[in-house]
Amino acid sequence: MENCVKKYETDELEVFWKPDICQHSGKCTGTLPSVFDISKKPRIELNNATTKDITNTIDICPSGALSYRLKNK
């Protein structure tokens, strides 16, 4: 079975989501619902918050399903 990785990006940031390992703990949706909303498509809307707020939220993802790379760094 192939692991799916979805990529979302802005000029500053690349966010990677691995839905196959997501535990749906709600850390992302509870902390930053304007960005992480599983009822919408796309499920991640990076333009709705600052890069810092997004990275801080991803840092608390317990499953590792969310990760990021800062561009130009």
C-alpha positions as CSV (number, residue, x, y, z in Angstrom):
1,M,0.0,0.0,0.0
2,E,1.4,3.4,-1.0
3,N,1.5,6.1,1.7
4,C,-0.3,9.3,0.6
5,V,1.4,12.6,1.4
6,K,-0.6,15.8,0.7
7,K,1.4,19.0,0.3
8,Y,0.1,22.6,0.9
9,E,2.3,25.6,0.5
10,T,2.7,29.4,0.6
11,D,5.7,31.5,-0.3
12,E,7.2,30.9,3.2
13,L,6.1,27.4,4.1
14,E,5.4,23.9,2.9
15,V,3.1,21.7,4.9
16,F,2.9,18.0,4.5
17,W,0.0,15.9,5.7
18,K,0.0,12.1,5.9
19,P,-3.6,11.1,6.3
20,D,-2.7,7.4,6.6
21,I,-1.0,8.0,9.9
22,C,-3.3,10.8,11.3
23,Q,-4.7,9.7,14.6
24,H,-7.4,12.5,14.5
25,S,-6.5,13.7,18.0
26,G,-7.9,17.1,17.2
27,K,-4.8,19.1,18.2
28,C,-4.7,20.9,14.9
29,T,-8.4,21.4,14.4
30,G,-8.9,22.5,18.0
31,T,-5.9,24.8,18.1
32,L,-6.2,26.4,14.7
33,P,-9.6,25.6,13.1
34,S,-9.3,28.4,10.6
35,V,-6.4,26.5,9.0
36,F,-7.2,22.9,9.7
37,D,-10.8,21.9,8.9
38,I,-11.6,18.3,7.9
39,S,-15.1,19.3,6.8
40,K,-13.8,21.4,4.0
41,K,-11.6,20.9,0.9
42,P,-8.8,21.8,0.9
43,R,-8.6,20.5,4.5
44,I,-5.7,22.8,5.1
45,E,-5.9,26.5,4.3
46,L,-2.5,28.1,5.0
47,N,-3.6,31.7,4.2
48,N,-5.9,31.8,7.2
49,A,-3.1,32.2,9.8
50,T,0.5,33.3,10.2
51,T,3.4,30.9,9.5
52,K,4.4,31.0,13.1
53,D,0.9,30.0,14.3
54,I,0.8,27.2,11.8
55,T,4.2,25.8,12.7
56,N,3.5,26.0,16.4
57,T,0.3,24.0,15.8
58,I,2.1,21.4,13.7
59,D,4.7,21.0,16.4
60,I,2.1,19.6,18.8
61,C,0.8,17.0,16.3
62,P,1.2,13.7,18.3
63,S,1.1,11.3,15.4
64,G,3.6,13.1,13.1
65,A,1.0,13.2,10.4
66,L,1.7,16.9,10.0
67,S,5.1,18.3,9.2
68,Y,6.6,21.4,7.5
69,R,9.5,22.9,5.9
70,L,10.3,26.6,6.0
71,K,11.3,28.0,2.6
72,N,14.4,30.2,2.1
73,K,16.0,28.9,5.3
